[in-house]
């Protein structure tokens, strides 16, 4: 009789555990985009709490690195470094800012300036909602401030200074990728094995979708409905940069978008969408912007040189290019 009672109690415990094991989904508008998290947890209450923690971490990163918030650390840095007396004088920053700047400058060097956080020296004067761009004379005057080498970082001292008074930096090309990495790290440290976190065009998936790969779609560019390509992914990051998110059409009929070529201070014209797949969003985010600026040929050459990364590129004419790793799978 005691054995039967024990077996019944054990069965009830198993059923109770299974009943509370389920997917938790949350989404919110943060960092100027839609942020979403999906995770599987054996304890629904704990899963809900973790999803809330992810959203709080996203808000923290937004509050710290948004160039649109006057109280953010990034805005403070841009204000302090722009003061005439501050040029060439180090400003103290924390370890996280040091890490973000270090990674940004690394990609500046790797891409010979195609990725350049100082693009905002001109980019800040674009108003996509109002359909306004800086004048040619204004852009030309500010163009000399665009050079990642104007940002001098001391990792040991955790300090930075600008070598040009008109330099203004924006971490938008890397911060969302960093944010999804931080979210996955938070979940992984709590034992979560299946999750997906996205912030706009940047996503990272943890494990698989309980026995199946995560199916991640690449949006059809330029207002097309649905997805252009769907990729089965497991334990990886994926970032897409497109010219269709923030843009306007000027009086000459030109498509003016937010991905600025640092060499010209103007929107790039060859590509419509670039998707990069790799281990971490911190890298895929920066690389998607880099390849967009470099163009199809140089961009694919870069990705094919890097271990662990792949690319899908869609030109404005609708032609699709794959990096070597994906092209081999298509054959």
N, C-alpha and C positions, 0 to 999 in steps of 0.2 A: 504494500500500500504506500509506504514512504517512497519507494522507487517511482511509482506512478505519479505521486504528487510532485516529486523532483523533476521528472520528465515533463510534466505539464507546465511547471513553472519555467523551465528552461525554454520550452517552445514559446510560451507567452513572452518571454524576454526577447527572443529572436524576432518574433512578429512585431513587438513594440519597436525594436530598433529599426527594422525595415520600414515600418510605417512612418517613422520620423526622418528617414533618409530620403532626401529629394533635392531637386535643383532649386537654387535660389537665384532670382533675377532682380537686378536693380538698374535704374538709369537716371541720369540727371544732366542738366545743362551746366557744364563747368569748362573753364578754359576756352570759352567762346565756341564750344562744340558739344555734341552729345557724347557723354561718357556712359558706358554700360559695363556691367559685370554679371557673369553667369558662373556659378560654382556649384559643385556637388559636395554635400556634407552629410554625414550620418546623423548629425544632430541639427535639426532645422533651426533651432534658436541660435546655436553657435554660428551656423551659416549666415543667418540674418545679421548677426553682430559683425561678422567678418566683412560682409558686403557693405555695411555702414562704415567700417574702418577704411575700406578702399575708397569710398567717396570722400571721407575726411582727409585722406592722404592726397587725393586729387585736388581738393580745395586748398590744402596747405601749399602744394606746389604752385597752384595758380596764384595764390596770395603772395607768394615769394618771388615769382619770376615773371609775372605779367607786366608788360611794358605799359599797359593801360591803367594800372593801379598806381596812384601816386605814392601809396604807402609800401609798395613792394620793395624788396631788396634790390631788384634790378633797376627800378626807377631811381632809387637812392644812389646807386652806383653811377648811373648816367648823369644825374644832377651834379654829384660831387666831382666827377671826372671832367665835366664840361666847364667848371669854373676856371677862369684864366690862371689863377694861382695854383691850380691842381694839375695842370699839364706836366707830365713827366714826374709827378710825385705819387708814390704808392698809396693806395687806399686799402684798408684792411677789409677782407672778406672772410666768410666762413668756409669750412671744409667742403660743403656741398656745392657752393658757388664755384669754388676752386676746381672741383671735379668737372662741373659742367663747362666751364671756360676751357679747361685743359682738353677735354674731348672735342670741343668746338674748334679750337686752334689746331688740334691734330688733323681734323678733316680739312681745315683750310690748307695745311701743308700738303696733305695727301692729294688733294684735288687741284693744287696750284691756284687756289682762290675761287674755285667754282662754288665751294661752300664757304660763306663769309658772313659772320654775324654782324659785321659793320655795314652790311647792305642797308640796314635801317637808317643810316645817315641820310639816305635819299628816300628809302622806302616809307619812312614815317610820314612823308608828305603826300602820299597817295591816300585818297578817300574813296573807297570802292562803293560805298553806299551813295555818296553824292556824285559819283562819276567824275572825280577830279584827279588830275595828275600834276606833279610839279612842272613848271614851265621848263623849256629847254635850257634857258639861261640858269635857272635855279638848280636844275639837275647837274649841269656842267660845273657850276660853282662848288657843289657839294660832293661831286664825284671823287675828288682827291682825298676825301675823308674815308672812302671805302677801301679798306685794305686791312685784312685781319692782322697784319704785322704791326699795325698801330696799337694793338692791344698787347701789352707786355705783362705777362703773368709770372709771378714768383710762387711756385708751388710750395716751397719750403717755408717761406714767410707768410703764405696765404694772403697775398696782396696783388693788386693790379693797378696799372695806370694806362692812360691813353696818350699817345704821342702826337695827336692832332686834336685841336680844340673842338672841331665839329663832329668828332666820332660819336656815334650813338649805336648801341648794340641791341639786338633782339635775339632771344634764344628760342623763338618759335619754331625753328627748324630742327630742334633737338629735344625740347622740353617735354613734349607729349610722349615721345618714345621713352624718355627717361621715366615719365610718370607711370606708364603701363608696366615697365620693369619693376618699379618700386611696389606697385600693387601686387604683381605676381610674387615678388619676394615676400611680401607680407603674408600672402595666402600659403605659400610653400612652407614658411616657417611655422605655420600653425597646423601643418599636416595635410593640407588640401592637395589632392592629386589630379583633380579635373576642374579646370576653370578657363574662362576666357575674359579678357579685359580689353576694352577698346576706348580710344579717345579720338574721335574723328577718324582720320585716315590711318591711325596707328593702333595696332592690335598685337596682343601676345596671348598665346594659348599655352596652358599648362597641362601636360599629359594629353590624353585623347578624350573623346566625348563618350566615355564608358563603353569602350569596345569598338568605337567608330572614330574616324578622323573628324576633326572640325572642318566643316565646309565653309571656306571664306571666299566671298565673291569680290571681284574687281569691277567696280561700277563702270557702266558705259559712259565715256566722257561726253562733254558738250550736250547735256540735257537728254541723252538717250535713256530710255526706260529699262529697268532691270540691270542685269550684270553682263559684262562682256566675257568674263572668264571666271570659272570657279575652281579653286585649288583645295585639295584635301591636305590638311596640315595637322601635325602633331608636335607638341613641345617646341614651338618656334615663335618668332616675331615676324610681322609683316607690316609694311608701311607703304602707303600710296600718296603720292603728290600729284595733284591735278590742277589744270588751269580753269576749272569749272566751279570752284567753290567760292572764291572771292574775285569778282571781275566786273568790268563794265565795258561797253563798246563806245569808243570815243567818236568824235565828229567825223573822223576820216574812215570810220568803219573798222578800226583796229580793235582786236580783242586784248584788253589790258587787264592783266591778272596779277596775283600777289607774289608770284615767284620771279624775283628780280635777278637779272644777270649782273653780278657785281662789276663787271667790266664796263657796262653801259649805263647802269642805273635804270634800265627799262625791262619790261617783261620779255621773257624768252619767247621765241616764235615757232620752234620746230615741233615740239611735243605737246600732247594733250594729257598724257597720264604716264606715270612711272611707278611701278610697284617693286619693292625690294623685299626679299625674304632672307632671314638670317637668324642667328641665335638670340639677339637682344634688340629691343626697340631703340635703345640708346644709339645703336649703330644704324639700323635700318632707316630710322627717321632722317638722320643726317645724309645717308647715302641716297635716299629717294630725291631729296632736294638737289644734291650734287649732280646726279645723273640727269635730272631735268634740265639743269643749266648746261651741262656738258654736251647734251644731244645724244642721239642714238649710237653713233659710231664710237665716240670717245667714252660714252657712258658704259656701253657693253664691254669695251676693252678694259675699263677699270674693274667692273664686277667680275669679269672672267679671270682677272689677276688675283682677286681676293678669295681666300679659302673660306668656304662655308656660306657664301652668299649667292643668290640668284636674282634675276630681274625679268620683269615683263614690261615692255615699253610699247605704248600706243602713240603713234604719231598723229598730228592733226589731220592727216589724210586717211587715217583709219588703219594704217599698216601696223601689224603686231610683230615685235621683235622679242626673242627669248635669249637669255644668257645660255652659255654652253650646257650647263647642268640641266636646264629645263628643256632645251632643244633636243638633247639626247633622249629624254623621256617621251618626246612627241613623236619620235621616229618609230 
